[in-house]
Amino acid sequence: MDRIFTVDEARALLPEVVEDVRVVIAARADLAEIEYDRRTGGGSPLGGLPEVKGLQARIEEILSGWIERGIEVKGIAPVLIDFPAVLDGVSVRLCWIEGERELGWYHRTELGFTGRRPLR
């Protein structure tokens, strides 16, 4: 059975998630730089293929950890995650996107991001 979060449970997890997001953002930027340097024929001061594989593995490890906890990963550029929940008897997703300071939005499960509304 998939995990259903309360708003308080999701908000309590968010600081830990944000710390992970900082790692993902740094790894994502390093990957982009290394891959650009490799495509344009030069080496990168950030490394080569071994570093790419290490960064990819670190990102996957973080995303897998979120999924194991019941958090749905919708994207990594920007990082967009949902916490499955039920509000007023309706299946929703408590929605957080990279850059937001708090968990303040939700959307009905079937509507996705375009259906976002502020939490009351």
C-alpha contacts under 8 A as a table, 3 or more apart, distances in Angstrom:
res1	aa1	res2	aa2	distance
2	D	70	G	6.50
3	R	69	R	7.72
3	R	70	G	5.27
3	R	84	P	6.91
4	I	70	G	7.74
4	I	83	F	7.47
4	I	84	P	5.19
4	I	85	A	4.89
4	I	86	V	7.21
5	F	8	D	7.93
5	F	9	E	5.85
5	F	10	A	5.98
5	F	83	F	6.34
5	F	84	P	5.92
5	F	85	A	4.96
5	F	86	V	7.77
6	T	9	E	5.12
6	T	10	A	6.28
6	T	85	A	6.13
6	T	86	V	7.57
7	V	10	A	5.26
7	V	11	R	6.09
7	V	85	A	7.60
7	V	94	L	7.46
8	D	11	R	5.08
8	D	12	A	6.03
9	E	12	A	5.08
9	E	13	L	6.43
10	A	13	L	5.22
10	A	14	L	6.30
10	A	83	F	6.59
10	A	94	L	7.80
10	A	103	L	7.77
11	R	14	L	5.14
11	R	15	P	7.79
11	R	102	E	7.55
11	R	103	L	6.09
12	A	15	P	6.94
13	L	16	E	5.67
13	L	17	V	6.35
14	L	17	V	4.88
14	L	18	V	5.99
14	L	102	E	7.65
14	L	103	L	7.41
15	P	18	V	5.08
15	P	19	E	6.42
16	E	19	E	5.19
16	E	20	D	6.48
17	V	20	D	5.03
17	V	21	V	6.09
18	V	21	V	4.79
18	V	22	R	6.34
19	E	22	R	5.27
19	E	23	V	6.84
20	D	23	V	5.20
20	D	24	V	6.35
20	D	62	I	6.75
21	V	24	V	4.88
21	V	25	I	6.02
21	V	79	V	7.22
21	V	98	E	7.70
22	R	25	I	5.15
22	R	26	A	6.27
23	V	26	A	5.24
23	V	27	A	6.10
23	V	59	I	7.91
24	V	27	A	5.09
24	V	28	R	5.84
24	V	58	R	7.94
24	V	59	I	5.71
24	V	62	I	7.74
24	V	76	I	7.88
25	I	28	R	5.02
25	I	29	A	6.16
26	A	29	A	5.20
26	A	30	D	6.18
27	A	30	D	5.05
27	A	31	L	6.03
27	A	55	L	5.67
27	A	56	Q	7.76
27	A	58	R	7.87
27	A	59	I	7.09
28	R	31	L	5.14
28	R	32	A	6.25
28	R	55	L	7.81
29	A	32	A	5.13
29	A	33	E	6.24
30	D	33	E	5.14
30	D	34	I	6.08
30	D	46	L	7.09
30	D	55	L	7.94
31	L	34	I	5.20
31	L	35	E	5.94
31	L	52	V	6.10
31	L	55	L	6.92
31	L	56	Q	7.91
32	A	35	E	5.24
32	A	36	Y	6.01
33	E	36	Y	5.12
33	E	37	D	6.12
33	E	44	S	7.60
33	E	46	L	7.95
34	I	37	D	5.17
34	I	38	R	6.12
34	I	43	G	7.84
34	I	44	S	5.53
34	I	46	L	6.33
34	I	47	G	6.79
34	I	48	G	6.74
34	I	52	V	7.34
35	E	38	R	5.07
35	E	39	R	6.11
36	Y	39	R	5.13
36	Y	40	T	6.19
37	D	40	T	5.26
37	D	41	G	6.48
37	D	42	G	5.35
37	D	43	G	5.87
37	D	44	S	5.53
38	R	41	G	5.36
38	R	42	G	5.54
38	R	43	G	5.87
38	R	44	S	6.94
38	R	48	G	7.74
39	R	42	G	7.51
43	G	47	G	7.36
43	G	48	G	7.20
44	S	47	G	5.37
44	S	48	G	6.71
46	L	51	E	7.54
47	G	50	P	7.39
47	G	51	E	5.57
47	G	52	V	7.65
48	G	51	E	5.47
48	G	52	V	6.27
49	L	52	V	4.91
49	L	53	K	6.16
50	P	53	K	5.19
50	P	54	G	6.18
51	E	54	G	4.94
51	E	55	L	6.08
52	V	55	L	5.20
52	V	56	Q	6.11
53	K	56	Q	5.10
53	K	57	A	6.06
54	G	57	A	5.08
54	G	58	R	6.20
55	L	58	R	5.09
55	L	59	I	6.28
56	Q	59	I	5.23
56	Q	60	E	6.17
57	A	60	E	5.06
57	A	61	E	6.04
58	R	61	E	5.04
58	R	62	I	6.38
59	I	62	I	5.27
59	I	63	L	6.24
60	E	63	L	5.09
60	E	64	S	5.91
61	E	64	S	5.18
61	E	65	G	6.19
62	I	65	G	5.10
62	I	66	W	6.43
63	L	66	W	5.16
63	L	67	I	6.28
63	L	73	V	7.09
64	S	67	I	5.03
64	S	68	E	6.09
65	G	68	E	5.12
65	G	69	R	6.43
66	W	69	R	5.16
66	W	70	G	6.53
66	W	71	I	5.20
66	W	72	E	7.31
66	W	73	V	7.60
67	I	70	G	5.07
67	I	71	I	5.01
67	I	72	E	5.94
67	I	73	V	7.09
68	E	71	I	7.35
70	G	83	F	7.17
70	G	84	P	7.65
71	I	81	I	6.76
71	I	82	D	5.99
71	I	83	F	5.16
71	I	84	P	7.25
72	E	81	I	5.53
72	E	82	D	5.01
72	E	83	F	6.27
72	E	84	P	7.62
73	V	76	I	7.74
73	V	79	V	7.87
73	V	80	L	6.30
73	V	81	I	4.65
73	V	82	D	6.59
74	K	79	V	7.53
74	K	80	L	5.25
74	K	81	I	5.42
74	K	82	D	7.23
75	G	78	P	6.27
75	G	79	V	5.20
75	G	80	L	4.94
75	G	81	I	7.07
76	I	79	V	3.89
76	I	80	L	6.32
77	A	80	L	7.83
78	P	97	I	7.00
78	P	98	E	5.83
79	V	97	I	5.79
79	V	98	E	5.06
80	L	95	C	7.51
80	L	96	W	5.91
80	L	97	I	4.39
80	L	98	E	6.28
81	I	95	C	6.05
81	I	96	W	5.50
81	I	97	I	6.45
82	D	93	R	5.36
82	D	94	L	5.36
82	D	95	C	4.59
82	D	96	W	6.35
83	F	93	R	5.31
83	F	94	L	4.89
83	F	95	C	6.55
84	P	91	S	7.52
84	P	92	V	6.13
84	P	93	R	4.63
84	P	94	L	6.37
85	A	91	S	6.10
85	A	92	V	5.27
85	A	93	R	5.63
85	A	94	L	6.60
86	V	89	G	5.76
86	V	90	V	5.27
86	V	91	S	4.65
86	V	92	V	5.55
86	V	93	R	7.90
87	L	90	V	5.28
87	L	91	S	6.69
87	L	92	V	6.66
90	V	108	R	7.32
91	S	108	R	6.15
91	S	109	T	5.75
92	V	106	Y	6.57
92	V	107	H	5.50
92	V	108	R	4.20
92	V	109	T	4.55
93	R	106	Y	5.41
93	R	107	H	5.45
93	R	108	R	6.25
93	R	109	T	5.66
94	L	103	L	7.30
94	L	104	G	7.85
94	L	105	W	5.95
94	L	106	Y	4.23
94	L	107	H	6.71
95	C	103	L	6.92
95	C	104	G	7.59
95	C	105	W	5.35
95	C	106	Y	5.02
95	C	107	H	7.02
95	C	113	F	7.75
95	C	116	R	7.69
96	W	100	E	6.87
96	W	102	E	7.71
96	W	103	L	5.76
96	W	104	G	7.52
96	W	105	W	6.86
97	I	100	E	6.02
100	E	103	L	7.42
104	G	118	P	5.72
104	G	119	L	5.27
105	W	116	R	6.20
105	W	117	R	5.50
105	W	118	P	4.40
105	W	119	L	5.08
106	Y	116	R	5.38
106	Y	117	R	5.47
106	Y	118	P	6.34
106	Y	119	L	6.24
107	H	111	L	6.56
107	H	112	G	6.14
107	H	113	F	6.63
107	H	114	T	7.97
107	H	115	G	5.22
107	H	116	R	4.48
107	H	117	R	6.01
108	R	111	L	5.39
108	R	112	G	6.71
108	R	115	G	6.78
108	R	116	R	7.78
109	T	112	G	6.06
111	L	114	T	6.69
111	L	115	G	5.29
112	G	115	G	5.70
112	G	116	R	7.28
113	F	116	R	5.45
